[in-house]
């Protein structure tokens, strides 16, 4: 059974998209049945071009990515979510809609905060560097997530493991 992971950030234009891309990329490479999704509470409607560039440079196909609302994941027919990860502090503080985890009830929720690379000071090269560093940091945590025995972990163990990853 596929493990569906939703990554949230307010505008769904940078950090959540980088995380989605890296989780899908590593899951495919490692042969794990994990599917990443990303969304935002107030989606910008466009993905930051530096996020697309960082993912493409890492070999991630971004052609199907789009900025979307988290409401898509609380409707009938939405994928049954196992994990919800917030990657920006403003999204973590917001009241989330109810997400459904299929037969397992509510998904496990965790916050892994990252500074917004869109706010990096300097010119385009500085922003590119900030996006690349954020992509690498998110990619590392996604590898840690994929190292977990997701199929056999109970809710409490999964919650504890995800919190631990967030401290790394």
C-alpha positions as CSV (number, residue, x, y, z in Angstrom):
1,X,0.0,0.0,0.0
2,X,1.4,3.4,-1.0
3,X,2.4,5.7,1.8
4,X,1.1,9.2,0.9
5,X,3.0,12.2,2.3
6,X,1.7,15.7,2.1
7,X,4.2,18.6,2.6
8,X,2.7,21.9,3.4
9,X,3.9,25.5,3.2
10,X,1.8,28.6,3.0
11,X,2.3,29.5,-0.7
12,X,3.3,26.1,-2.1
13,X,5.9,27.7,-4.3
14,X,9.4,26.8,-2.8
15,X,10.1,24.7,0.2
16,X,7.1,22.3,0.0
17,X,7.8,21.8,-3.7
18,X,11.5,21.1,-3.1
19,X,10.5,18.6,-0.5
20,X,7.9,17.0,-2.7
21,X,10.4,16.7,-5.5
22,X,13.1,15.2,-3.4
23,X,10.9,12.7,-1.6
24,X,9.5,11.4,-5.0
25,X,13.0,11.4,-6.5
26,X,14.5,9.3,-3.7
27,X,11.5,7.0,-3.3
28,X,11.7,6.1,-7.0
29,X,15.5,5.6,-6.8
30,X,15.2,3.4,-3.7
31,X,12.1,1.5,-5.0
32,X,9.9,2.6,-2.1
33,X,6.2,2.8,-2.4
34,X,5.9,6.4,-1.2
35,X,4.2,9.2,-3.0
36,X,4.8,12.9,-2.1
37,X,2.3,15.7,-2.5
38,X,2.7,19.4,-1.7
39,X,0.1,22.1,-1.1
40,X,-0.4,25.5,0.7
41,X,-2.9,27.3,2.7
42,X,-2.7,30.3,0.4
43,X,-1.1,29.0,-2.8
44,X,0.7,31.5,-4.9
45,X,-0.4,29.9,-8.2
46,X,3.1,29.6,-9.4
47,X,6.2,27.7,-8.4
48,X,9.3,29.8,-7.8
49,X,11.6,29.4,-10.8
50,X,14.6,28.9,-8.6
51,X,12.9,25.9,-7.0
52,X,12.2,24.4,-10.5
53,X,15.9,25.1,-11.4
54,X,17.3,23.4,-8.3
55,X,15.1,20.3,-8.7
56,X,15.9,20.1,-12.5
57,X,19.6,20.4,-11.7
58,X,19.2,17.4,-9.3
59,X,17.6,15.3,-12.1
60,X,14.0,15.7,-10.8
61,X,11.2,16.0,-13.4
62,X,9.1,18.9,-12.4
63,X,6.8,19.1,-15.5
64,X,3.7,18.0,-13.5
65,X,4.2,20.2,-10.5
66,X,1.8,23.1,-9.7
67,X,1.1,25.3,-6.8
68,X,-2.2,24.1,-5.2
69,X,-4.4,24.5,-2.1
70,X,-4.3,22.1,0.8
71,X,-8.1,21.9,0.3
72,X,-7.5,19.4,-2.5
73,X,-6.4,16.9,0.1
74,X,-9.4,17.1,2.4
75,X,-12.0,16.3,-0.3
76,X,-13.6,13.1,-1.3
77,X,-11.3,11.1,-3.5
78,X,-8.1,12.6,-2.1
79,X,-5.2,10.2,-1.5
80,X,-5.3,8.6,2.0
81,X,-2.5,10.5,3.8
82,X,-0.2,8.8,6.2
83,X,2.1,11.8,7.0
84,X,1.6,15.6,6.9
85,X,4.8,17.7,7.2
86,X,4.9,21.4,7.5
87,X,8.1,23.0,6.3
88,X,7.4,26.7,7.0
89,X,6.6,28.2,10.4
90,X,3.6,30.2,9.2
91,X,1.9,27.0,7.8
92,X,2.7,25.2,11.0
93,X,0.9,27.8,13.1
94,X,-2.2,27.8,10.9
95,X,-5.3,25.8,11.5
96,X,-5.1,22.9,9.1
97,X,-8.1,21.3,7.5
98,X,-9.0,17.8,8.4
99,X,-7.0,15.3,6.4
100,X,-8.0,11.7,6.1
101,X,-5.7,8.8,6.4
102,X,-8.1,6.1,5.0
103,X,-8.5,3.2,7.4
104,X,-5.7,4.5,9.7
105,X,-7.6,7.7,10.7
106,X,-5.8,11.0,10.9
107,X,-2.3,11.2,9.4
108,X,0.8,11.7,11.6
109,X,1.7,15.4,11.6
110,X,5.2,16.9,12.1
111,X,6.9,20.3,11.6
112,X,10.3,20.5,10.0
113,X,11.0,24.3,9.7
114,X,13.3,25.8,7.1
115,X,14.0,29.5,6.3
116,X,12.4,30.7,3.0
117,X,15.1,30.6,0.3
118,X,13.0,33.2,-1.6
119,X,14.0,35.7,1.1
120,X,17.8,35.2,0.6
121,X,19.6,38.5,0.3
122,X,21.7,39.3,-2.7
123,X,21.3,38.7,-6.4
124,X,20.2,35.6,-8.4
125,X,23.3,33.6,-7.6
126,X,22.7,34.1,-3.9
127,X,19.1,33.0,-4.3
128,X,20.2,29.9,-6.4
129,X,22.6,29.0,-3.6
130,X,19.9,29.3,-1.0
131,X,17.5,27.2,-3.0
132,X,20.2,24.5,-3.6
133,X,21.1,24.4,0.1
134,X,17.4,24.1,1.1
135,X,16.9,21.3,-1.6
136,X,19.9,19.4,-0.1
137,X,18.7,19.8,3.5
138,X,15.2,18.6,2.6
139,X,16.6,15.8,0.5
140,X,18.6,14.6,3.4
141,X,15.5,14.5,5.7
142,X,13.5,12.7,3.0
143,X,16.2,10.0,2.8
144,X,15.9,9.6,6.5
145,X,12.1,9.3,6.2
146,X,12.6,6.7,3.5
147,X,15.0,4.7,5.7
148,X,12.1,4.1,8.2
149,X,10.2,0.8,8.0
150,X,7.0,2.7,7.2
151,X,4.9,-0.4,6.4
152,X,5.4,-1.8,9.9
153,X,5.5,1.2,12.2
154,X,2.6,2.1,14.4
155,X,1.5,5.7,14.8
156,X,3.4,6.5,17.9
157,X,6.6,5.1,16.6
158,X,6.2,6.9,13.3
159,X,5.5,10.2,15.2
160,X,8.6,9.8,17.4
161,X,10.8,8.9,14.4
162,X,9.6,11.9,12.4
163,X,10.2,14.2,15.3
164,X,13.7,12.8,15.7
165,X,14.4,13.4,12.0
166,X,13.2,17.0,12.5
167,X,15.9,17.5,15.1
168,X,18.7,16.3,12.8
